[in-house]
């Protein structure tokens, strides 16, 4: 869930102005990208029941989209500066539409991964370019502030609309129709940009960093692969250990490359500023907490409790809709209070909601039980996401504010990507252990125990829960449901603890702009 709010500080050409067509194209593009990102979470229950993913395959649906966004967002922002932003808007929206077509026609989980990866690649182009094209054409700081606020509002609108699309189409038709609708929206976005957007670029002093992009891409993908596949393949298995080794090599290579290249993808010297380094940790861990929460909710309501898709959609409306509803209030709060105080307060709300959700028994299927904890998390996210970039930017000298914002966006998106990966790994590992222990200690017949152990070994606890719908395996259902409830309760606790850690760090360790005597990044 990208929430980049960095307006590029490129000079506006004399006589240029923000035209309505350009504004409409940029706003539709970011809304489209956010809808594409948020759609799959509503449909996890149907993916499990109809495509029968095993082990960690369900987690990869979400991260197939999120990974390209986290890894390539900075690069696409640079390509827009070099090649022209209009063509990236058109190409990104078209690629997202192609990815959704591939997802619509998916006959199995692997094709769905490919479709979501293509759509995520398109969204990675849309998120930074949609903001850059409208902010660069703004004629004054006041107009730039207004268009950035509009951009943020349309991003929140996408997060609000996506659950409705997913819930309604899945309830009254098929999950495939959700991807059809996103395909149409993507095509409309591409057409709007092609016809109405005015191109802009800012190539001065900008160049590609292929070594940096390759090494960070390898490092982040290998890290996520190891985390996601650990519960399925075994943490000491050769593929997982190899993935973690490649992650270390890739990320170390990225650091080495960025310290030497003339035009780095990421300004590592920013991290010499202690306050900015702290703000960066808060961005990663805090956003991991939110999307980990959202993923836990989608699995609890969908594959575990097998509730209707519209119920999952309502949960996501609480998580995402509050951010849209309180957007005017959060903007006023940012002008009235230090961003770090807002950031700490928002993260405390996220922590409280998660700890509350962790106490709910998995057998409690009443939606009313989730309203207060989800509302706390949604309100906390609304405050947090509006202040996390502002907090980071105030820790560095003004001339580095743009790079600080872009760096924070990258780290925040990486935190989002970690959410499903880490929480899925923790929850499934615990659920598998709990189910195996409960199965071994039960008085079920030997053949039924053998069948349960075989399904667990081949497909994991979610597969056991799904298979127990068969009358012959129905006796396994209470054991599988209880194990999964325990696993995802731990997931909520982990998310709450991450948010609490980030809140304490933000409130106690962050300061304002680099004070005298504190190392600041070089200009």
C-alpha positions as CSV (number, residue, x, y, z in Angstrom):
1,X,0.0,0.0,0.0
2,X,2.2,2.8,-1.2
3,X,1.5,6.2,0.3
4,X,4.2,8.2,-1.2
5,X,3.7,12.0,-0.6
6,X,6.9,13.4,-1.9
7,X,6.4,16.3,-4.4
8,X,9.5,16.7,-6.6
9,X,11.3,19.9,-6.2
10,X,11.9,20.4,-9.9
11,X,11.7,23.9,-11.3
12,X,8.6,24.7,-13.3
13,X,9.1,25.9,-16.9
14,X,8.2,29.5,-17.5
15,X,4.6,29.7,-18.7
16,X,3.7,26.2,-17.7
17,X,0.6,25.5,-15.7
18,X,-1.2,22.5,-14.2
19,X,-3.9,21.7,-16.7
20,X,-7.1,20.0,-15.7
21,X,-6.4,17.0,-18.0
22,X,-3.0,16.4,-16.3
23,X,-4.5,16.7,-12.9
24,X,-7.3,14.2,-13.8
25,X,-4.8,11.8,-15.3
26,X,-2.5,11.9,-12.2
27,X,-5.3,11.4,-9.8
28,X,-7.0,8.6,-11.7
29,X,-3.6,6.9,-12.0
30,X,-2.9,6.8,-8.2
31,X,-6.4,5.7,-7.4
32,X,-6.1,2.9,-10.0
33,X,-2.8,1.7,-8.5
34,X,-4.1,1.6,-5.0
35,X,-7.3,-0.3,-6.1
36,X,-5.1,-2.9,-7.7
37,X,-2.9,-3.2,-4.7
38,X,-5.8,-3.6,-2.2
39,X,-8.1,-5.9,-4.2
40,X,-6.5,-9.3,-3.4
41,X,-6.8,-9.0,0.4
42,X,-10.6,-9.1,0.2
43,X,-10.5,-12.3,-1.8
44,X,-8.1,-14.5,0.1
45,X,-10.8,-16.8,1.4
46,X,-12.0,-17.5,-2.2
47,X,-8.5,-18.0,-3.4
48,X,-8.0,-20.6,-0.7
49,X,-11.3,-22.5,-1.4
50,X,-11.2,-22.3,-5.2
51,X,-7.5,-22.4,-6.2
52,X,-6.4,-24.5,-3.2
53,X,-3.0,-22.9,-2.5
54,X,-0.8,-24.9,-0.2
55,X,1.8,-23.8,2.4
56,X,3.0,-20.2,1.7
57,X,1.4,-19.9,-1.7
58,X,-1.4,-17.7,-0.5
59,X,1.1,-15.2,1.0
60,X,2.8,-14.9,-2.4
61,X,-0.4,-13.5,-4.0
62,X,-0.1,-10.3,-1.9
63,X,3.7,-10.0,-2.1
64,X,3.8,-10.7,-5.8
65,X,2.2,-7.2,-6.2
66,X,3.9,-5.5,-3.3
67,X,7.5,-6.5,-4.1
68,X,7.8,-4.7,-7.4
69,X,6.3,-1.6,-5.8
70,X,8.9,-1.6,-2.9
71,X,11.9,-2.4,-5.1
72,X,11.2,-0.3,-8.2
73,X,9.3,2.8,-7.1
74,X,12.5,4.9,-6.9
75,X,13.7,3.7,-10.2
76,X,10.4,4.5,-12.0
77,X,10.5,8.0,-10.4
78,X,13.9,8.4,-12.0
79,X,12.8,7.0,-15.3
80,X,10.0,9.5,-15.4
81,X,12.4,12.4,-14.9
82,X,14.6,11.0,-17.7
83,X,12.2,9.8,-20.3
84,X,9.0,11.7,-19.6
85,X,6.3,11.1,-17.1
86,X,3.4,10.9,-19.5
87,X,4.7,7.7,-21.1
88,X,5.2,6.1,-17.7
89,X,1.6,6.9,-16.7
90,X,0.3,5.4,-19.9
91,X,2.7,2.4,-19.8
92,X,2.2,1.7,-16.1
93,X,-1.6,1.8,-16.3
94,X,-1.6,-0.4,-19.4
95,X,0.8,-2.9,-17.7
96,X,-1.4,-3.0,-14.6
97,X,-4.4,-3.7,-16.9
98,X,-2.5,-6.6,-18.6
99,X,-1.6,-8.0,-15.2
100,X,-5.3,-8.0,-14.1
101,X,-6.3,-9.7,-17.4
102,X,-3.8,-12.5,-16.6
103,X,-5.2,-12.7,-13.0
104,X,-8.8,-12.8,-14.3
105,X,-8.0,-15.8,-16.5
106,X,-5.9,-17.6,-13.9
107,X,-6.5,-21.4,-13.9
108,X,-4.2,-21.9,-10.9
109,X,-2.2,-20.1,-8.3
110,X,1.0,-19.7,-10.4
111,X,-0.8,-17.8,-13.1
112,X,-2.3,-15.5,-10.5
113,X,1.2,-14.8,-9.2
114,X,2.3,-13.8,-12.6
115,X,-0.7,-11.5,-13.1
116,X,-0.2,-9.8,-9.8
117,X,3.5,-9.3,-10.4
118,X,2.8,-7.6,-13.7
119,X,0.1,-5.5,-12.1
120,X,2.5,-4.6,-9.3
121,X,5.1,-3.6,-11.9
122,X,2.6,-1.2,-13.4
123,X,1.6,0.2,-10.0
124,X,5.3,0.8,-9.2
125,X,5.4,3.2,-12.2
126,X,2.1,4.8,-11.3
127,X,2.7,5.7,-7.7
128,X,5.7,8.0,-8.0
129,X,4.9,9.3,-11.5
130,X,1.3,10.3,-10.8
131,X,2.4,12.6,-8.1
132,X,5.5,13.9,-9.9
133,X,3.5,14.9,-13.1
134,X,1.0,17.0,-11.2
135,X,3.4,18.5,-8.6
136,X,6.0,19.5,-11.2
137,X,3.3,21.5,-13.1
138,X,2.0,23.3,-10.0
139,X,2.6,27.0,-10.4
140,X,3.1,28.0,-6.8
141,X,3.9,26.3,-3.4
142,X,0.3,26.8,-2.4
143,X,-1.0,25.1,-5.5
144,X,1.5,22.3,-5.0
145,X,0.3,21.7,-1.5
146,X,-3.3,21.5,-2.8
147,X,-2.6,19.0,-5.5
148,X,-0.5,16.9,-3.1
149,X,-3.5,16.9,-0.8
150,X,-5.8,15.9,-3.7
151,X,-3.4,13.1,-4.6
152,X,-3.4,11.7,-1.1
153,X,-7.2,11.9,-1.0
154,X,-7.5,9.9,-4.2
155,X,-5.0,7.3,-2.9
156,X,-7.2,6.9,0.2
157,X,-10.2,6.7,-2.1
158,X,-8.6,3.8,-3.9
159,X,-8.1,2.0,-0.5
160,X,-11.8,2.6,0.3
161,X,-13.2,1.5,-3.1
162,X,-11.1,-1.7,-3.5
163,X,-12.9,-3.6,-0.7
164,X,-16.2,-2.7,-2.1
165,X,-15.3,-3.9,-5.5
166,X,-13.9,-7.2,-4.1
167,X,-16.8,-7.8,-1.7
168,X,-19.6,-7.0,-4.1
169,X,-18.2,-8.9,-7.1
170,X,-17.3,-12.0,-5.0
171,X,-20.7,-12.0,-3.4
172,X,-22.8,-11.6,-6.5
173,X,-20.6,-13.1,-9.1
174,X,-17.0,-14.3,-9.0
175,X,-13.6,-13.1,-7.7
176,X,-12.6,-12.9,-11.3
177,X,-15.0,-10.0,-11.9
178,X,-13.0,-7.9,-9.4
179,X,-10.0,-8.2,-11.6
180,X,-12.1,-7.4,-14.7
181,X,-13.2,-4.2,-13.1
182,X,-9.7,-3.2,-12.2
183,X,-8.7,-4.0,-15.8
184,X,-11.3,-1.6,-17.1
185,X,-10.2,1.1,-14.6
186,X,-6.5,0.6,-15.7
187,X,-7.4,0.9,-19.4
188,X,-9.4,4.1,-18.6
189,X,-6.4,5.5,-16.7
190,X,-4.0,4.7,-19.6
191,X,-6.4,6.3,-22.1
192,X,-6.9,9.4,-19.9
193,X,-3.2,9.9,-19.6
194,X,-2.6,9.4,-23.3
195,X,-5.2,11.9,-24.4
196,X,-5.2,14.6,-21.7
197,X,-1.9,14.6,-19.7
198,X,0.8,17.1,-20.6
199,X,4.3,15.5,-20.5
200,X,7.1,16.8,-18.3
201,X,10.6,15.6,-17.3
202,X,13.6,16.8,-15.3
203,X,16.7,15.0,-16.6
204,X,19.2,17.5,-15.2
205,X,21.7,15.8,-12.9
206,X,19.9,12.5,-13.1
207,X,21.2,9.1,-14.3
208,X,20.4,5.4,-13.9
209,X,22.0,3.3,-11.2
210,X,21.7,-0.3,-12.7
211,X,24.1,-1.9,-10.1
212,X,22.2,-0.4,-7.2
213,X,18.8,-1.5,-8.6
214,X,20.0,-5.0,-9.4
215,X,21.6,-5.6,-6.0
216,X,18.7,-4.2,-4.0
217,X,16.2,-6.2,-6.1
218,X,18.1,-9.4,-5.5
219,X,18.6,-8.7,-1.8
220,X,15.0,-7.9,-1.1
221,X,13.5,-10.7,-3.2
222,X,15.9,-13.3,-1.6
223,X,15.0,-12.0,1.9
224,X,11.3,-12.2,1.3
225,X,11.7,-15.7,-0.3
226,X,13.5,-17.0,2.8
227,X,10.9,-15.5,5.2
228,X,7.9,-16.7,3.3
229,X,9.2,-20.2,2.4
230,X,10.7,-20.9,5.9
231,X,7.5,-22.5,7.4
232,X,6.9,-24.6,4.3
233,X,10.4,-25.7,3.3
234,X,12.0,-25.6,6.8
235,X,14.1,-22.9,8.2
236,X,17.3,-25.0,7.9
237,X,16.5,-26.2,4.3
238,X,19.0,-25.5,1.6
239,X,16.7,-23.2,-0.5
240,X,15.8,-21.0,2.6
241,X,19.4,-20.8,3.8
242,X,20.6,-20.0,0.3
243,X,18.0,-17.3,0.0
244,X,19.1,-15.6,3.3
245,X,22.8,-15.8,2.1
246,X,21.8,-14.2,-1.2
247,X,19.9,-11.5,0.7
248,X,23.0,-10.7,2.7
249,X,25.2,-10.6,-0.4
250,X,22.7,-8.5,-2.3
251,X,22.1,-5.9,0.4
252,X,25.8,-5.7,1.2
253,X,26.5,-5.2,-2.5
254,X,23.8,-2.5,-2.7
255,X,25.5,-0.6,0.2
256,X,28.9,-0.9,-1.4
257,X,27.6,0.3,-4.8
258,X,25.7,3.3,-3.4
259,X,28.7,4.5,-1.6
260,X,30.7,4.6,-4.9
261,X,28.2,5.7,-7.6
262,X,28.0,9.3,-8.6
263,X,24.2,9.4,-8.8
264,X,23.0,6.9,-6.2
265,X,19.5,5.4,-6.1
266,X,19.5,6.0,-2.3
267,X,21.5,8.6,-0.4
268,X,23.0,6.4,2.3
269,X,24.7,9.4,4.0
270,X,21.3,10.5,5.2
271,X,21.5,7.7,7.8
272,X,24.4,9.5,9.4
273,X,21.7,11.7,10.9
274,X,20.7,9.8,14.0
275,X,17.1,11.2,14.0
276,X,16.6,10.3,10.3
277,X,17.9,6.8,11.0
278,X,15.4,6.4,13.8
279,X,12.5,7.8,11.7
280,X,13.4,5.2,9.0
281,X,13.2,2.4,11.5
282,X,9.9,3.7,12.6
283,X,8.6,3.8,9.0
284,X,9.6,0.2,8.3
285,X,8.4,-1.4,11.5
286,X,5.3,0.7,11.8
287,X,4.0,0.1,8.3
288,X,4.9,-3.6,8.7
289,X,2.6,-3.6,11.7
290,X,-0.3,-2.1,9.8
291,X,-0.2,-4.4,6.8
292,X,0.6,-7.4,8.9
293,X,-2.7,-6.6,10.8
294,X,-4.6,-6.3,7.5
295,X,-3.3,-9.6,6.3
296,X,-4.1,-11.3,9.6
297,X,-7.7,-10.0,9.4
298,X,-8.1,-11.2,5.8
299,X,-6.9,-14.7,6.7
300,X,-9.0,-14.9,9.9
301,X,-12.2,-13.9,8.2
302,X,-11.6,-15.7,4.9
303,X,-9.7,-19.0,4.8
304,X,-10.0,-19.8,8.5
305,X,-13.6,-18.7,9.4
306,X,-14.8,-18.9,5.8
307,X,-17.0,-15.9,6.2
308,X,-18.6,-14.2,3.1
309,X,-16.4,-11.9,1.1
310,X,-18.6,-8.9,2.0
311,X,-17.7,-9.4,5.7
312,X,-14.0,-9.2,4.8
313,X,-14.8,-6.1,2.7
314,X,-16.5,-4.4,5.7
315,X,-13.4,-5.1,7.8
316,X,-11.2,-3.4,5.2
317,X,-13.5,-0.5,5.0
318,X,-12.9,0.1,8.7
319,X,-9.1,-0.2,8.2
320,X,-8.8,2.0,5.1
321,X,-12.0,4.1,5.1
322,X,-11.2,6.0,8.3
323,X,-8.0,7.4,6.7
324,X,-10.2,9.0,4.0
325,X,-12.8,10.2,6.4
326,X,-10.3,12.0,8.8
327,X,-8.0,13.3,6.0
328,X,-9.0,17.0,6.6
329,X,-8.5,16.6,10.3
330,X,-5.0,14.9,10.0
331,X,-3.9,17.8,7.7
332,X,-4.9,20.3,10.3
333,X,-3.2,18.3,13.1
334,X,0.0,18.2,11.1
335,X,0.0,22.0,11.1
336,X,-0.8,22.3,14.8
337,X,1.3,19.6,16.4
338,X,4.8,18.2,16.0
339,X,4.7,15.2,13.5
340,X,6.6,12.9,15.8
341,X,3.8,13.3,18.5
342,X,1.2,12.4,15.9
343,X,3.3,9.5,14.7
344,X,3.7,8.1,18.2
345,X,0.0,8.6,19.0
346,X,-1.1,6.8,15.8
347,X,1.2,3.9,16.4
348,X,-0.1,3.5,20.0
349,X,-3.6,3.3,18.6
350,X,-2.4,0.6,16.2
351,X,-0.8,-1.3,19.0
352,X,-4.0,-1.1,21.2
353,X,-6.2,-2.4,18.3
354,X,-3.9,-5.4,17.7
355,X,-3.7,-6.4,21.3
356,X,-7.4,-6.3,21.5
357,X,-7.8,-8.4,18.3
358,X,-5.4,-11.0,19.7
359,X,-7.8,-11.7,22.6
360,X,-10.8,-12.6,20.4
361,X,-11.3,-16.4,20.1
362,X,-11.3,-17.8,16.6
363,X,-14.8,-19.2,17.2
364,X,-16.2,-15.7,17.6
365,X,-17.5,-14.9,14.1
366,X,-19.6,-11.9,15.2
367,X,-18.4,-8.9,13.2
368,X,-19.3,-6.6,16.1
369,X,-16.4,-8.0,18.0
370,X,-13.9,-6.7,15.5
371,X,-15.4,-3.2,15.1
372,X,-13.5,-1.5,17.9
373,X,-10.1,-3.1,17.4
374,X,-10.2,-2.5,13.7
375,X,-11.4,1.1,14.2
376,X,-8.5,1.7,16.5
377,X,-6.0,0.3,14.0
378,X,-7.7,2.3,11.1
379,X,-7.6,5.6,13.1
380,X,-4.0,4.9,14.1
381,X,-3.0,4.3,10.5
382,X,-4.7,7.4,9.3
383,X,-2.7,9.5,11.8
384,X,0.5,7.5,11.2
385,X,0.6,7.5,7.5
386,X,0.0,11.3,7.3
387,X,2.9,12.0,9.6
388,X,5.6,9.5,8.9
389,X,7.1,11.3,5.9
390,X,6.7,14.7,7.6
391,X,8.5,13.4,10.6
392,X,11.4,12.1,8.6
393,X,11.7,15.3,6.5
394,X,11.9,17.5,9.6
395,X,15.0,15.6,10.8
396,X,17.2,16.7,7.9
397,X,18.3,20.1,6.5
398,X,15.7,21.7,4.2
399,X,17.8,21.1,1.0
400,X,17.7,17.3,1.6
401,X,13.9,17.2,2.3
402,X,13.1,15.7,-1.2
403,X,15.6,12.9,-0.9
404,X,14.6,12.2,2.7
405,X,11.0,11.9,1.6
406,X,11.8,9.6,-1.3
407,X,13.9,7.4,1.0
408,X,11.2,7.2,3.6
409,X,8.7,6.2,0.9
410,X,11.0,3.3,-0.2
411,X,11.4,2.1,3.4
412,X,7.7,2.4,4.2
413,X,6.8,0.3,1.1
414,X,9.3,-2.3,2.2
415,X,7.6,-2.4,5.6
416,X,4.3,-3.0,3.8
417,X,5.8,-5.8,1.9
418,X,7.2,-7.4,5.0
419,X,3.8,-7.5,6.7
420,X,2.2,-10.5,4.9
421,X,5.5,-12.3,4.6
422,X,6.6,-12.1,8.3
423,X,3.1,-12.5,9.8
424,X,2.3,-15.4,7.4
425,X,5.5,-17.1,8.4
426,X,5.0,-16.7,12.1
427,X,1.3,-17.6,12.1
428,X,1.7,-20.7,9.9
429,X,4.7,-22.0,11.8
430,X,2.9,-21.7,15.1
431,X,-0.4,-23.1,13.7
432,X,1.5,-26.1,12.2
433,X,3.2,-26.9,15.5
434,X,-0.1,-26.5,17.5
435,X,-2.0,-28.7,15.1
436,X,0.6,-31.5,15.1
437,X,0.7,-31.5,18.9
438,X,-3.1,-31.5,19.2
439,X,-3.5,-34.2,16.6
440,X,-0.9,-36.4,18.3
441,X,-2.6,-36.0,21.7
442,X,-6.2,-36.5,20.4
443,X,-8.2,-39.7,20.6
444,X,-9.1,-39.6,16.9
445,X,-8.8,-42.9,14.9
446,X,-5.4,-43.8,13.6
447,X,-6.3,-43.5,9.9
448,X,-7.8,-40.0,10.5
449,X,-4.7,-38.9,12.3
450,X,-2.6,-40.2,9.4
451,X,-4.7,-38.3,6.9
452,X,-4.4,-35.1,9.0
453,X,-0.7,-35.4,9.3
454,X,-0.3,-36.1,5.6
455,X,-2.4,-33.0,4.6
456,X,-0.4,-30.9,7.1
457,X,2.9,-32.1,5.6
458,X,1.9,-31.4,2.0
459,X,-0.2,-28.3,2.4
460,X,0.1,-26.8,5.8
461,X,-2.6,-25.9,8.4
462,X,-4.7,-23.9,6.0
463,X,-5.0,-26.9,3.7
464,X,-6.1,-29.0,6.7
465,X,-8.8,-26.5,7.6
466,X,-10.1,-26.5,4.0
467,X,-10.0,-30.2,3.7
468,X,-11.9,-30.7,6.9
469,X,-15.0,-29.5,5.1
470,X,-15.3,-33.0,3.8
471,X,-17.5,-35.1,6.0
472,X,-14.8,-37.8,6.3
473,X,-12.4,-35.3,7.7
474,X,-14.8,-33.1,9.7
475,X,-13.3,-34.2,13.0
476,X,-10.1,-32.4,12.1
477,X,-11.8,-29.0,11.8
478,X,-11.8,-28.0,15.5
479,X,-8.1,-28.9,15.8
480,X,-7.2,-27.0,12.6
481,X,-9.3,-24.0,13.4
482,X,-8.0,-23.7,16.9
483,X,-4.4,-24.0,15.7
484,X,-4.9,-21.3,13.1
485,X,-6.6,-19.1,15.6
486,X,-3.6,-19.4,17.9
487,X,-1.2,-18.7,15.1
488,X,-2.9,-15.5,13.9
489,X,-3.5,-14.3,17.5
490,X,0.3,-14.4,17.8
491,X,0.4,-12.5,14.5
492,X,-1.7,-9.7,16.1
493,X,0.5,-9.7,19.1
494,X,3.6,-9.3,16.9
495,X,2.0,-6.5,15.0
496,X,0.9,-4.8,18.2
497,X,4.4,-5.1,19.7
498,X,6.0,-3.7,16.5
499,X,3.7,-0.7,16.6
500,X,4.4,-0.2,20.3
501,X,8.2,-0.4,19.8
502,X,7.9,2.1,16.9
503,X,5.7,4.5,19.0
504,X,8.2,4.5,21.9
505,X,11.1,5.0,19.5
506,X,9.3,7.9,17.8
507,X,8.3,9.7,21.0
508,X,11.6,9.2,22.8
509,X,14.3,9.2,20.2
510,X,13.2,11.6,17.4
511,X,14.1,15.3,17.3
512,X,13.5,18.1,14.9
513,X,15.9,19.2,12.2
514,X,19.5,18.2,12.7
515,X,20.7,20.2,15.6
516,X,24.1,21.7,16.0
517,X,26.6,19.0,16.7
518,X,24.6,16.2,15.2
519,X,26.0,14.8,11.9
520,X,23.9,15.8,9.0
521,X,23.9,14.3,5.6
522,X,26.2,16.1,3.2
523,X,24.5,18.4,0.7
